[in-house]
Amino acid sequence: MPAPREPSPAMLPATLSLEQAAATSWQVVIGGAGPAGAAAALRFARRGLRVLLVDRGSMPRWKVCGCCLSLTALDELRQLEWVADDGHLLPEHALPLQRVRLSAAGHTAMIPLPGGAVVSREVLDHTLVSSAVRAGCHWLPDTQIVTADEDWTEHGAGHASVTVRHPSGSAGTQATLRAELVVIASGLGGHVRTTSAMEVRRSVDRHSRIGVGATLPAGSIDLPPGLLEMTISSDGYCGMIRLEDGRIDLAAAIDPRSLRGATTPEQATLRLLRTTQSDRAAAIAARLLSSSAEFQATPRLTHATEVATSPAGRILRAGDAAAYVEPFTGEGIGWALASGRILAETLLPALVVPGRSSPAAHAAAAARYRQAHLRHFRPLHGRCRLIALALRRPALVAAAIRATRFAPWAAQRLVPRLIGRGRAGVQPA
Ligand SMILES: Cc1cc2nc3c(=O)[nH]c(=O)nc-3n(C[C@H](O)[C@H](O)[C@H](O)COP(=O)(O)OP(=O)(O)OC[C@H]3O[C@@H](n4cnc5c(N)ncnc54)[C@H](O)[C@@H]3O)c2cc1C
């Protein structure tokens, strides 16, 4: 068994104070330092822009996530020069993702997943933000964006401003930050109020599941490195994977109805595992019961929100704050990185070329971002919505698992398409 890797990286200190941030005229302020915000910040900083990345938390930080990097995520990281030419993922902490053991309604299949990787969100997000800071981006942790609005004059909106709250002092400190562009990359749960005249269109799928996650101590569950343990029931699905330091990451998508009454996220996860008719899932549930892991839940997962949330396009959304669909295929990090890239690529011309940051040029760039975002994500999200529907029928999943015994070649072709990956093969367990 390989030795556990290093624990979480050291805390990333702020590069300036709130007062200094409020006294600076920024080109870009980004609220939320997950993969979407950090990828955009890194690109803007590399082009020499005055960029400020703000997060209500600090780095490293934990978040509900399955911690699997898809081929898309690795490709996006490669574009950020984060994956070496030999395919080696930087930092070296990441483990290769090799296969998934899929269990539903008493049936199990082992499906190879070559090419992916596993890394804790503490390491991934910390390293991305550190890269942005090294490229010249300023970093202000423990600072929450409360509202965002555009500043209008008779020539249009030349700026946007955000009010932020920092927990210093008993009542906290508030300040206003100004920028040519504000990016809201606050994930699923980070609500930022906009007071602009435009009504923000947001649709949350009524049937959407919620996310639940926990980290279990190293050795609490016998899980070899690189194996994703995935169980599916009518209440939802739950994935477990070993992280680089030996801890076990647990991430589940659960029907919110199973959380009614006094049921906690932990109890709902245990119920999900017990109803999959799998001895292994039942054994894992028993280990979970005796662990002291803290479970956290997210808001509803599947939603779509207008990416240009203000009349002049000075306030834009990226990553989960713009749209997300249930996490079964493990693509959210790749989507968030792509969203940050598309935003930076479409907005950079309006921000870096002198004289092109006029309200009209900016609004045109924001409209291009909206179009590019729709074009890129509509088919990907459509595929994932179909998968989410199929997963609500564990008997269907069990039939598909049984079919892999008779036609492994069909699954070999179908599985990569379903989950947006390259080649994979299927072996009944
Ligand atoms: C159960 C589950 C399992 C998943 N498994 C996988 C997986 O295996 N692989 C995968 O690729 N994806 C997975 N995902 C999806 C993935 O976690 C997200 O899609 C991804 O983290 C989105 O990145 P983001 O940058 O948009 O937001 P986040 O990573 O959520 O980052 C948002 C940041 O904004 C900050 N913030 C929030 N509000 C404010 C505010 N008002 N002001 C300032 N800062 C704020 C937060 O502190 C946070 O740091 C999973 C998701 C869930 C729920």
The ligand as an SDF file (V2000), in Angstrom:
LIG
                    3D

 53 58  0  0  0  0  0  0  0  0999 V2000
  -21.8750   15.6390   -4.4700 C   0  0  0  0  0  0  0  0  0  0  0  0
  -20.9970   16.2830   -5.5170 C   0  0  0  0  0  0  0  0  0  0  0  0
  -19.9810   15.5450   -6.1160 C   0  0  0  0  0  0  0  0  0  0  0  0
  -19.1910   16.1200   -7.1130 C   0  0  0  0  0  0  0  0  0  0  0  0
  -18.1910   15.3770   -7.6690 N   0  0  0  0  0  0  0  0  0  0  0  0
  -17.4380   15.9070   -8.6460 C   0  0  0  0  0  0  0  0  0  0  0  0
  -16.3650   15.1580   -9.2240 C   0  0  0  0  0  0  0  0  0  0  0  0
  -16.0480   14.0410   -8.8220 O   0  0  0  0  0  0  0  0  0  0  0  0
  -15.6740   15.7230  -10.2480 N   0  0  0  0  0  0  0  0  0  0  0  0
  -15.9790   16.9680  -10.7190 C   0  0  0  0  0  0  0  0  0  0  0  0
  -15.3510   17.4150  -11.6780 O   0  0  0  0  0  0  0  0  0  0  0  0
  -16.9480   17.7170  -10.1460 N   0  0  0  0  0  0  0  0  0  0  0  0
  -17.6780   17.2210   -9.1230 C   0  0  0  0  0  0  0  0  0  0  0  0
  -18.6420   17.9840   -8.5340 N   0  0  0  0  0  0  0  0  0  0  0  0
  -18.8810   19.3440   -9.0250 C   0  0  0  0  0  0  0  0  0  0  0  0
  -17.8200   20.3380   -8.5620 C   0  0  0  0  0  0  0  0  0  0  0  0
  -17.6350   20.2470   -7.1750 O   0  0  0  0  0  0  0  0  0  0  0  0
  -18.2720   21.7530   -8.9370 C   0  0  0  0  0  0  0  0  0  0  0  0
  -18.8800   21.7440  -10.2000 O   0  0  0  0  0  0  0  0  0  0  0  0
  -17.1080   22.7380   -8.9610 C   0  0  0  0  0  0  0  0  0  0  0  0
  -16.5140   22.8470   -7.6920 O   0  0  0  0  0  0  0  0  0  0  0  0
  -17.6090   24.1170   -9.3920 C   0  0  0  0  0  0  0  0  0  0  0  0
  -16.5810   25.0510   -9.2890 O   0  0  0  0  0  0  0  0  0  0  0  0
  -16.9060   26.6010   -9.0820 P   0  0  0  0  0  0  0  0  0  0  0  0
  -15.6090   27.3010   -9.1510 O   0  0  0  0  0  0  0  0  0  0  0  0
  -17.9880   27.0240   -9.9760 O   0  0  0  0  0  0  0  0  0  0  0  0
  -17.5350   26.7060   -7.6090 O   0  0  0  0  0  0  0  0  0  0  0  0
  -16.9730   26.2220   -6.2040 P   0  0  0  0  0  0  0  0  0  0  0  0
  -15.9180   25.2190   -6.3640 O   0  0  0  0  0  0  0  0  0  0  0  0
  -18.1860   25.8680   -5.4140 O   0  0  0  0  0  0  0  0  0  0  0  0
  -16.3040   27.5220   -5.5930 O   0  0  0  0  0  0  0  0  0  0  0  0
  -17.0860   28.6250   -5.2160 C   0  0  0  0  0  0  0  0  0  0  0  0
  -16.2880   29.4800   -4.2380 C   0  0  0  0  0  0  0  0  0  0  0  0
  -17.0220   30.6870   -4.0040 O   0  0  0  0  0  0  0  0  0  0  0  0
  -16.9200   31.0470   -2.6280 C   0  0  0  0  0  0  0  0  0  0  0  0
  -18.0800   31.8950   -2.3350 N   0  0  0  0  0  0  0  0  0  0  0  0
  -19.3800   31.5300   -2.2510 C   0  0  0  0  0  0  0  0  0  0  0  0
  -20.1540   32.6080   -2.0300 N   0  0  0  0  0  0  0  0  0  0  0  0
  -19.3290   33.6800   -1.9810 C   0  0  0  0  0  0  0  0  0  0  0  0
  -19.5530   35.0740   -1.7870 C   0  0  0  0  0  0  0  0  0  0  0  0
  -20.7760   35.5720   -1.6230 N   0  0  0  0  0  0  0  0  0  0  0  0
  -18.4710   35.8960   -1.7730 N   0  0  0  0  0  0  0  0  0  0  0  0
  -17.2060   35.3910   -1.9380 C   0  0  0  0  0  0  0  0  0  0  0  0
  -16.9580   34.0750   -2.1290 N   0  0  0  0  0  0  0  0  0  0  0  0
  -18.0050   33.2300   -2.1630 C   0  0  0  0  0  0  0  0  0  0  0  0
  -16.9170   29.7080   -1.9050 C   0  0  0  0  0  0  0  0  0  0  0  0
  -16.3050   29.8330   -0.6340 O   0  0  0  0  0  0  0  0  0  0  0  0
  -16.0930   28.8320   -2.8730 C   0  0  0  0  0  0  0  0  0  0  0  0
  -14.7170   28.8440   -2.5420 O   0  0  0  0  0  0  0  0  0  0  0  0
  -19.4220   17.4550   -7.5160 C   0  0  0  0  0  0  0  0  0  0  0  0
  -20.4210   18.2110   -6.8920 C   0  0  0  0  0  0  0  0  0  0  0  0
  -21.1930   17.6450   -5.8940 C   0  0  0  0  0  0  0  0  0  0  0  0
  -22.2460   18.4800   -5.2190 C   0  0  0  0  0  0  0  0  0  0  0  0
  1  2  1  0
  2  3  1  0
  2 52  2  0
  3  4  2  0
  4  5  1  0
  4 50  1  0
  5  6  2  0
  6  7  1  0
  6 13  1  0
  7  8  2  0
  7  9  1  0
  9 10  1  0
 10 11  2  0
 10 12  1  0
 12 13  2  0
 13 14  1  0
 14 15  1  0
 14 50  1  0
 15 16  1  0
 16 17  1  0
 16 18  1  0
 18 19  1  0
 18 20  1  0
 20 21  1  0
 20 22  1  0
 22 23  1  0
 23 24  1  0
 24 25  2  0
 24 26  1  0
 24 27  1  0
 27 28  1  0
 28 29  2  0
 28 30  1  0
 28 31  1  0
 31 32  1  0
 32 33  1  0
 33 34  1  0
 33 48  1  0
 34 35  1  0
 35 36  1  0
 35 46  1  0
 36 37  1  0
 36 45  1  0
 37 38  2  0
 38 39  1  0
 39 40  1  0
 39 45  2  0
 40 41  1  0
 40 42  2  0
 42 43  1  0
 43 44  2  0
 44 45  1  0
 46 47  1  0
 46 48  1  0
 48 49  1  0
 50 51  2  0
 51 52  1  0
 52 53  1  0
M  END
$$$$
